[in-house]
């Protein structure tokens, strides 16, 4: 996302970030049509990723997940999970990514103005038409996961999870995904923006980073990954160094005592 929203790097620098992540072993990229500056710029992140992958000999082996269900009028975020918008958005994403079928297409968020089942019926139809391979959800609760699963097989749920915000664990979404064999994609795993920049300031993370010879951000990613058997963190990056550090964190496994130490710690958002 930070490669396409306000303050984004140049296209050349963005491609370097994407390539660095893949070179370090990442094989899944998460995006959305709404990762852009405003509605006129919709699909920017999808086009950026597609262009980078086309230039790689191994580009076809990288799986791209995208989302639909938001508009960006004037740079604002407006939920729109109506059947018409979802269908139109999916078609635009197919064109932006340059593919015949999207690997994973996720409902970006439930729309209070639209019955949830109508949104899911639309995604089920798009899957039946062969336009998407797998269906995912984002920003949902346990009841919505169950309701969606009654309509179409759900492959993933993407909700926020980091030491600052633990509602995905506390409200049972991570456990529900584990019990159903659904991948939980943890977005903002190090807090996002200002909160991500605060991570190195916490003594508990400083101490563990020194013990494991890694960055405090890598420690947090390892903690997030350990919150459930199906949890997969999806950290963002706008710099090569961040992409490489996140990729290398996949090799880090914290002890149970260290995991509990982080879980018991307070992470102020002030």
N, C-alpha and C positions, 0 to 999 in steps of 0.2 A: 504493500500500500504506500509506504513513504517514497517509493520511486515515482509516484504519479500524482500525489496530492500537492498542496501548496508548499513551496520551498524545495521542490524535487530537484534531484541532480540532473545534469545534462543526459541526453540519450546515450552518449558514449559511456559516461560513467555508470549509468544504470545497467547497461549491458555488461560492464565489467563486474558489477555486483552479482548479477544473475549467473554469469559464467563462473565466478569464483565459488559460488554456492554449489553449483553442479560439479565443478572440478574437485570439490572436497567431499563429494559423495551424496549430496542431496538429490533425490529422485522425484520429489513431489513439490509442486509450486502451487500455492493458493492465491487466487486473485478474485476480482469481481468487476462487473461492468461499471460499478459506482466508484471504483478507485480512480479518481480523476479530480480535476479542479472544479468543474461544473458540468451541467447537462450537455453543453456543446462539446465537451471534451470526453463524453462517456465512452468507455471502452479503451481508454488510453493504456491502462496497465495490461490489458489483454493483448493489445497490439504490440506493446513493448516486449512482452514475454515471447509472443509468437515470432517476432523478428529475430530475437536472440537465439531461439531454438532452431530456426531455419538455417542459421549460419554454423550450426554444430553438426558434426557427423553423427553424434549420439543423441541429437535432439529428440528423435522419435521415441527414445526410451524414457524420457521425462514425462511424468503424468501431470496434467494441469487440471486443477479443480477451480471452478468459478462459481459465482453466485448471481442471483437476480432477485429483485424485490425492493430495490431502492431507486429513487430518482434523486438528481442533484440540482434542482432549480436554484440558480443564483449561488451555488456552492453549498446550499443547505442540504440536509439529509431528510428525505421524505419517504416514508414507507409506502410502497404500492405493490401489493401482492395480488392484485386482481388478475383473473385469468388472461385478459388481453395483454396486460403489461408483461406478465411472466412469459407468455408465448412470444411476444415481440422481442423481449429482452434476450430470450434464448436464441432466437434467429440471429440477432445482432452479435451475440457472443460467438456463435458458430462462424460467422463471417470474420470477426475480429481475430479469432484464434486460428482461422484457416483450416478448420477440421470439418469432417462430415458428422462426427459424433463427439460430444463432450464427455470426457472420462467421468467426472463427478460434477453434477449441477446441484447447487444448494439453494434452498429458500433462505434469503438473507435475513429475513425476520418476519414473524407473523404480522398480519395487517389487522388492526382492531376493526377496520371498516369492512372487512371481508370475512365471511365464515372460513375458518382454517381449512375445513375439508374441501372447499372449492379450490383453494390454492394447491392443495395436495393432489386433487383430481387432475389439475392441469399438469403437474409434474409427472404424474403417472401416465397421462396421455402422451407426453413428450417422450417418455421412456419407451412406451409401446410403439411409438412411431420410429424408434431407432435414433432419435436426435441426442439422447443422453444415455450413457451406460449405467451410471449409478445415481441414486437420488440421496441428497443430504439435507440436513436442517441446520439452522443457526439461530441462536438467541431464543431457545425454546425451553420449556419446563418438562417435567416428567410426564404429565398428562398429555401434552402435545406430542411427545415421542410415541406414546401408546396409540393415540388417535391416528397419527400419520402411518404407523406400522400396519394399521388395519386397512389402509388404502394401497400402499406400495411399500416394497422392501426398502428400509432405510439403511444406508451404508455408513453414514457418519453424522455426528452432531458437533457443531462448532460453537462453543460458548467460551466466554472469558474465564481464565483461570490463572492466577498468579498469587504471590504472597500477600498482596494488598487486597485482592478480591477473591474470596474462596467460596462464593455462593454455589458454584457448580458442584463442589464437594458437599457443602453443608446442606444443600437442598436436594441432594440425591441424584442429580443428573449423571454424574460420573459413574456412580454405582449402577444406575439403570442401564447405561450404555454397556458397562461390563457384563451385566447379567444377560443382555440381549446380543452380545457379540458385536456391538456397534463401535466403530472407531470414534473416539472423542478427540476432536481437533481443538487444542487449547490455544485460543487467540489471545494476543497481548500477554504472552507468558512471562515477560519481565516488566510488565506494567504499562508499556507504551508511552512515548513522548517524555514528559517531565518526570513521571514516576520511574521510567526505565533509567533515566540519568541519575536518580537517587540511589539506585541499587548499591553502588560501591561505597556508600556512606554508612551502611549498617555494619557494626562491629562483628556480628555473628557471621555475616557473609565474608567479611574481610578475613576472619580467622580460618574459615573453611577453604576459601580460595587459596590461602597460603599453604594449608595442609595438603590440598590436592594439586597444587601448582597449576592453577587455572584462574580464569577471571571470575569475579562475583556473579556476573551474568550467567556463566556456564553452570555455576552452582545452582542458581535458581532454575535453570532449564532442567537440570537433573532432578531437582525436587518436584517440579511440575510433572515430569515424566513418571515419577514414582507414585503419583496420586491414584493411579489405577492401571490395570493390566492392558487397557485399550487406549490409554492416553498418549497422544502424539502432539508435542508442542509445535506451533508454527510461528516462529519468531520472524519479525520483519527486519529489513535492513536497508539502509541507504548508503552504506559504506562497505567496501570490500572487507575491511577488518572485522566488521560486525558479522557479516555473512560467514566468514571463515571461522570465527570464534564460536558461532552458533552450531556450525556443522561439527566442529571438533568436540562439542559438549556431548554429542551422542555416545562417545566412548566413556563418559564419566558416570560411575555408579557410586552413590553416597551410601554410607553405612546406615543401618536402621537408627542408631543413636543420633547421627547427624541429621537425618530426615526429621526425627522427632524434635530435635533442637530448633530447627527452622520452623516447624509447625507450631511450636510453643511460643515462638518469638512474635513480637508486635512490630508491624511495619507501618509506621505513621505515614499518612498521605499528605500531611501538612507541608 
